[in-house]
Amino acid sequence: MSELGDGKDGALSVQLIGKLTRLPSERITTSLLERTLHSHDLAPVPPIIKANYNNMPTAVLKPETTEEVARIVASADSLKTCLIPKGRGTSYLWGSVPVVGGVIVDMVEMNQINDFSADGEWIEAGAGATWEKVERYLEKRGFSLRVYPTSMPAATLGGWIASSGSGLGSGGSGVGSVMYGPVGKNLAGLEVVTGMGETLNLSEPEDIADFVGADGITGFITKVRLKIRKKPASIRRILITAPDTEGTQRLVEAMGAMKSVYFAQFEDASMLEIKTSLGLHAPLGVKGFLLFASLEGDAETVSSECDQLKEMAGECGGKTLPEEEAQKEWEERLYPMRVKRGGPTVIAGEFMAPSSRLALVLKDVYAEFPGGAAKQGIHGVVIEAPDVMLMPQVFSDERKGLKFLASLAYVKRFNDIGRRHGGQPYGVGHLNAFNAKAVHGKAGYARLKALKKKHDPGDIINPGKGIEHRTRFGFAAPLFMYNLSMFGLGLFRRLGV
Ligand SMILES: Cc1cc2nc3c(=O)[nH]c(=O)nc-3n(C[C@H](O)[C@H](O)[C@H](O)COP(=O)(O)OP(=O)(O)OC[C@H]3O[C@@H](n4cnc5c(N)ncnc54)[C@H](O)[C@@H]3O)c2cc1C
């Protein structure tokens, strides 16, 4: 798409945007510095790959109301631009990064808490509010979020709900998902501005589902009504070990089936060693795997299931660590990226797999790991049964140029392991759009394509993502090209780690 403008360095003109959108000039930015800050997310992408996309936005707009968002959408045609919905940019799949240029619509000013039901059933807030802000508000009133991402201090409601995670209608899984499922199961309503400029107020689950996990390609989420829960009567946190993959699978399957397990995750001994070497919190001397669970609910169930897990750990040859260690593990749950210091770059797979296959999946991941002196480790999260989420990580250095490029092949190789065992890759955005069918399923993918046509026929919102991997040259890179290049790079993958 061509851009109109008399701003400097390819930027649009502030006056023109102001005239068309009626946004005050202090909420329209075209400075090169600010635009550069919005030209990437957390994904480490080498310059040779970046050259195929136009990541530089022509302006950054900060609406405060739904009406302003609708006016921005209505002006896109006159501005001859596309629009990229953005939360806090905590993703790593380029979902909120321009790939064919365009204007960033930064939603973070729409962060007010609007309404709270008297019976404590739901809370309504602007899509730009952080999960942490909403949780703090609820905490003071004796309630709590049902689910949230571990990026909660920064991530916005709209950003996580739009992120594709496990697919259209479901979205991401995070803290609370073992009990409440993915975020899509925890919504009571959405307000959305579509690519046609229409404002929709959605309260039926099947209507809401059309905008969950859609990578923001069909519309802007402007307000969110979240289902909430009462603060649990009893909470116990436990940290147990399992010496091998079979014991880990048994414990993970048990956690997934228990009524009171709210959040559970695990790490292998090499990940713990990396943490220790970086001065991060990690219990010492763990062999095999460390498993954490937060059990929440009525005191009787919590206590009985806690005892069952401890007993099972003993049967598997593991042990139970002191409760203070478990509490520290809970407090650290929001900082999974701290290990990145050991990189400086971490290459991570992210996929779901049936927990009944966990031991086999872990064995395949270990066979794929580079071994030797390379830093490598596994982080896993127990999500809604029957699945588990795995993030195998190898540490690399993006300054190593072509060697680093080759090591990116690990991402595909890890995700392929999940697929071989009946799982699927996690998240689409732009970088993983080659896997859109695998993430959404065939029917979900077809539905998302139809929704794009229905709600955004002019391809104004987040073009080139979610259902395709478009380049700056106007065409979408085909799957075979991705597979071929990953195969080629894969031959040299060990050079970069
Ligand atoms: C430390 C850390 C922990 C994480 N933990 C988790 C986790 O537990 N589970 C998980 O699934 N992910 C996790 N993530 C990934 C990421 O944080 C989440 O996807 C996150 O919620 C994105 O929120 P954001 O506000 O940063 O959105 P952004 O990254 O800005 O945007 C994400 C996508 O949403 C779209 N979007 C943003 N706002 C809107 C809107 N208002 N309307 C329509 N579309 C919109 C964007 O276009 C983009 O496609 C984690 C990331 C980090 C760095």
The ligand as a Gaussian input file, in Angstrom:
#p B3LYP/6-31G(d) Opt

LIG

0 1
 C        7.647000     -12.883000      29.800000
 C        6.574000     -13.301000      28.842000
 C        5.609000     -14.198000      29.255000
 C        4.584000     -14.592000      28.384000
 N        3.645000     -15.472000      28.831000
 C        2.667000     -15.879000      28.001000
 C        1.682000     -16.814000      28.452000
 O        1.659000     -17.221000      29.617000
 N        0.771000     -17.242000      27.545000
 C        0.751000     -16.782000      26.250000
 O       -0.112000     -17.198000      25.480000
 N        1.644000     -15.866000      25.816000
 C        2.596000     -15.410000      26.650000
 N        3.515000     -14.493000      26.216000
 C        3.390000     -13.916000      24.875000
 C        2.705000     -12.505000      24.927000
 O        3.013000     -11.830000      26.087000
 C        1.220000     -12.582000      24.950000
 O        0.802000     -13.018000      23.712000
 C        0.658000     -11.209000      25.322000
 O       -0.462000     -11.324000      26.057000
 C        0.540000     -10.188000      24.225000
 O        0.038000      -8.966000      24.780000
 P        0.510000      -7.547000      24.263000
 O       -0.341000      -6.517000      24.913000
 O        1.967000      -7.377000      24.433000
 O        0.132000      -7.634000      22.719000
 P        1.007000      -7.353000      21.425000
 O        2.232000      -8.187000      21.467000
 O        1.181000      -5.904000      21.242000
 O        0.024000      -7.897000      20.300000
 C       -0.248000      -9.265000      20.158000
 C       -1.243000      -9.464000      19.010000
 O       -2.495000      -8.908000      19.359000
 C       -2.903000      -7.902000      18.421000
 N       -3.546000      -6.872000      19.232000
 C       -3.012000      -6.171000      20.261000
 N       -3.956000      -5.399000      20.828000
 C       -5.103000      -5.595000      20.120000
 C       -6.429000      -5.073000      20.208000
 N       -6.777000      -4.224000      21.167000
 N       -7.337000      -5.492000      19.297000
 C       -7.011000      -6.388000      18.325000
 N       -5.783000      -6.914000      18.204000
 C       -4.845000      -6.532000      19.100000
 C       -1.637000      -7.460000      17.734000
 O       -1.884000      -6.954000      16.439000
 C       -0.855000      -8.763000      17.709000
 O       -1.285000      -9.554000      16.634000
 C        4.548000     -14.083000      27.060000
 C        5.533000     -13.174000      26.650000
 C        6.526000     -12.782000      27.519000
 C        7.539000     -11.790000      27.057000

